[in-house]
Amino acid sequence: MAAIIRIMDDSTLVEYNEFTIIDDGEVEDPVAKPFAQSWEDRDVTGDWLAGSDNLLMINSAYATHRVRIRFELWDVDPGSNSQQSPEVDEITTSFYSSSGSIVIDEMLGDDDHDSFELGPLGQRWHVRAHRRALMPQGCFPESIREELESYIIQFWPFD
């Protein structure tokens, strides 16, 4: 049975319909693509979640707003929740982390975000993200600080 190891809650400002989660280390890693290459390789026309070396790109249905994010680290695959709630979108991919630590990277904002520790250096991780709209599509927030979506992003070791 899957056991949760660590949880962290955060939020970030979405700008231009996207936000990123990046590796939070300055580790020299000959295995990983350089950040610029991962950025260029991201799939901005495909699914709403794309993983690459040291980069997770999340595309939102909304332009400028806040999102609530819960990071979860599991010992094994926690299982899919897609059958439990039809209003939750779910995608599973993989992600390589050079440092074993990740952080939200705001494009234009200046909020400080705590790092989320995954584990050892230079590891590939399974990633499953769950996205839920907190307001109906087409509704506009009164403030860009209003949260329109929530995300749960789960990580577990790649076999």
MOVEN-V557368 format. One line per field, one symbol per residue. phi: phi as a letter, one per 20 degrees, with the letter a starting at -180 (. if undefined). psi: psi as a letter, one per 20 degrees, with the letter a starting at -180 (. if undefined). burial: b if it has 9 or more other C-alpha atoms within 8 Angstrom, else e. Layout:
phi: ???
psi: ???
burial: ???
This chain:
phi: .fcedbcbdbbbeeclmbbcccfdcdefcfffffggffffefdedeffccdbfmbdddeefdecaececdecddfbgfnedffebfedeccdbcbddfenccbfdefcfcfecffdeerfflcecfccddccfecfgnedffbfefedbccdddcbgef
psi: pqppgqqpqrrrpppkjqrqprpkrlpooihqqqghggghiqniicrippqapkpppppqiqforqqppppppqhroiqqjhihoijpqpqparppogijprqpopgirkqppqqopgbqqlqqqqpppppppiqqpiqpqhqiippiqqqpopqqqp.
burial: eeebeebeeeebbbbebbbbbbbbbeeeeeebeebeebeeebeeeeebbbbbbbbbbbbbeebbbbbbbbbbbbbeeeeeebeeeeebbbeebbbbbbbbbbbbebeeeeeeeebbebeeebbbbbbbbbbbbeeeeeeeeeebebbbbbbbbbbbbee
